[in-house]
Amino acid sequence: ALSAVCNPRIASLVCLLVQNAGLVMLMRYSRSRRDRPMFLASTAVALDELSKFLLSSVMVFVNYHRGATQKELVDALEGTKSFVEFSRQQVVTKRSLLMAVPALLYTVQKNLLYVALSNLDACVYQVTYSAKLLTTAVFSYLILGRKFSFWQQVGLGMLMAGVALVQVSEVRETRKPSGEHPVIGLISVSLACCTSGFASV
């Protein structure tokens, strides 16, 4: 059993599960506090994307110069092949510019998720957000012409029914914290599912 847990694939899956669950709970906690002024969601998204860009650029730079001598590293950091020049040649390329469309969609999606978590419970959000599997399947069929088997269609139908039941129960809930609007939250997470599905395709 211990060897199975130590399997890199299982360990990666567990880390991903913990990261996703922790992210949702922390986002919900930060957006539900009423004892201090609320931060701007756009600022949090901008800092998040900037930090990921810088970290990715450094990782690409380090991987590119792996095994280099000390002199080569000094030249890479100071000479004409500086980190800025390296980023211009290896990071900001025509291929990376083609990724601007899904990147923009993911940025819009993150702003929508902040709005959703400001108005929905974390559990309701998590279940509703699983509808992105359905939107990804729909866009795969419409754009790529992908075909789905009978049982895959049944599974997507059950997913849609479950998400719809959760949304109806949330809208009918009478006891809601002040300042929260479940309808706005459900619309936001639904739009986020659409942007996620389209960007994935």
C-alpha positions in Angstrom: 0.0 0.0 0.0 2.9 2.4 0.8 4.5 1.7 -2.5 1.3 2.5 -4.3 1.1 5.9 -2.5 4.7 6.6 -3.3 4.0 6.0 -7.0 4.8 9.3 -8.8 1.4 9.3 -10.6 -0.6 8.7 -7.5 1.4 11.3 -5.6 0.9 13.8 -8.4 -2.8 13.1 -8.3 -3.0 13.5 -4.5 -1.1 16.8 -4.7 -3.4 18.1 -7.4 -6.4 17.1 -5.4 -5.1 18.9 -2.3 -4.1 21.9 -4.3 -7.5 22.3 -6.0 -9.5 21.8 -2.8 -7.2 24.1 -0.8 -7.4 26.8 -3.5 -11.2 26.8 -3.5 -11.5 26.9 0.3 -8.9 29.7 0.6 -10.6 31.7 -2.2 -14.0 31.3 -0.6 -12.6 32.3 2.8 -10.9 35.4 1.5 -14.1 36.5 -0.4 -16.5 35.8 2.5 -14.8 37.9 5.1 -16.7 41.0 6.0 -14.5 42.4 8.7 -12.1 44.3 6.3 -12.2 45.9 2.9 -12.4 43.4 0.1 -9.4 43.2 -2.3 -9.9 43.6 -6.1 -10.2 40.2 -7.8 -8.6 41.7 -10.9 -5.5 42.6 -8.9 -5.2 39.1 -7.5 -5.6 37.6 -11.0 -2.9 40.0 -12.4 -0.4 39.2 -9.7 -1.2 35.4 -10.1 -0.5 35.5 -13.8 2.6 37.7 -13.4 4.1 35.4 -10.8 3.4 32.3 -13.0 5.0 34.1 -16.0 8.2 35.0 -14.1 8.5 31.5 -12.6 7.9 29.8 -15.9 10.5 32.0 -17.6 13.1 31.2 -14.9 12.4 27.5 -15.3 12.8 27.6 -19.0 16.0 29.6 -18.6 17.4 27.1 -16.1 16.4 24.1 -18.2 17.9 25.7 -21.3 21.3 26.2 -19.6 21.3 22.9 -17.7 24.8 21.4 -17.7 26.4 24.7 -18.8 29.8 25.8 -17.5 30.2 28.6 -15.0 31.6 30.9 -17.8 28.6 30.1 -20.0 26.2 30.9 -17.2 28.0 34.3 -16.5 27.7 35.1 -20.2 24.1 34.1 -20.2 23.4 36.5 -17.3 25.5 39.5 -18.3 26.3 39.4 -22.0 24.3 39.9 -25.2 22.5 36.6 -24.2 21.1 38.1 -21.0 18.0 36.8 -19.3 15.9 39.6 -21.0 17.3 38.7 -24.4 16.8 35.0 -23.7 13.2 35.7 -22.8 12.7 37.6 -25.9 14.1 34.8 -28.1 12.8 31.7 -26.2 9.7 32.8 -24.3 8.0 35.6 -26.2 7.8 33.8 -29.6 5.3 33.5 -32.3 4.0 30.3 -30.8 3.6 31.9 -27.4 1.6 34.7 -29.0 -0.8 32.2 -30.5 -1.5 31.1 -26.9 -2.8 34.7 -26.1 -6.4 33.7 -26.9 -6.7 30.9 -24.4 -4.6 32.9 -21.9 -7.1 35.8 -22.2 -10.0 33.4 -21.8 -8.4 31.9 -18.7 -7.9 35.4 -17.3 -11.6 36.2 -17.8 -12.4 32.8 -16.3 -10.4 33.5 -13.1 -12.2 36.8 -12.6 -15.5 35.0 -13.0 -14.5 32.4 -10.4 -13.8 35.1 -7.9 -17.2 36.5 -8.5 -18.7 33.1 -8.2 -17.0 32.3 -4.9 -18.1 35.6 -3.5 -21.7 34.5 -3.9 -21.6 30.7 -3.6 -20.7 28.1 -1.0 -17.5 26.3 -1.8 -19.3 22.9 -2.1 -21.9 24.3 -4.5 -19.2 26.0 -6.5 -17.1 22.9 -6.8 -20.0 20.7 -8.0 -21.2 23.4 -10.4 -17.7 24.0 -11.8 -17.5 20.3 -12.7 -19.8 21.3 -15.6 -16.7 22.4 -17.5 -16.3 18.8 -18.5 -19.7 19.1 -20.3 -18.8 22.4 -22.0 -15.4 21.0 -23.1 -17.3 18.0 -24.6 -19.7 20.3 -26.4 -17.0 22.5 -27.9 -15.0 19.4 -28.9 -18.1 18.2 -30.8 -18.8 21.6 -32.4 -15.2 22.7 -33.2 -13.3 19.5 -33.6 -16.2 17.2 -34.7 -15.3 14.7 -32.0 -17.8 11.8 -31.6 -18.8 10.4 -28.2 -19.9 6.9 -27.4 -23.4 6.1 -26.0 -22.0 5.6 -22.5 -20.0 8.8 -22.7 -23.2 10.7 -23.6 -25.0 9.1 -20.7 -22.3 10.1 -18.3 -22.4 13.7 -19.6 -26.2 13.7 -19.3 -26.0 12.5 -15.7 -23.4 15.2 -15.0 -25.7 17.9 -16.4 -28.6 16.6 -14.4 -26.6 16.6 -11.1 -25.3 20.1 -11.7 -28.8 21.3 -12.5 -30.2 19.8 -9.3 -27.5 21.5 -7.2 -28.2 24.9 -8.9 -31.9 24.6 -8.3 -31.4 23.8 -4.6 -29.0 26.7 -4.2 -31.4 29.2 -5.8 -34.3 27.9 -3.5 -32.2 28.2 -0.4 -33.8 30.9 1.8 -31.0 31.3 4.4 -28.2 33.2 2.6 -25.4 35.3 4.1 -26.0 39.0 3.7 -24.5 40.4 0.5 -24.4 37.1 -1.4 -26.4 36.6 -4.5 -26.5 32.9 -5.6 -28.0 33.7 -9.0 -25.0 35.9 -9.8 -22.7 33.3 -8.6 -24.3 30.5 -10.7 -24.2 32.7 -13.8 -20.6 33.5 -13.2 -19.5 29.9 -12.7 -21.5 28.9 -15.7 -19.7 31.5 -17.9 -16.4 30.3 -16.4 -17.3 26.8 -17.5 -17.9 28.0 -21.0 -14.6 29.9 -21.2 -12.8 26.9 -19.7 -14.3 24.5 -22.3 -13.6 26.8 -25.2 -10.0 27.5 -24.1 -9.3 23.8 -23.6 -10.4 23.0 -27.2 
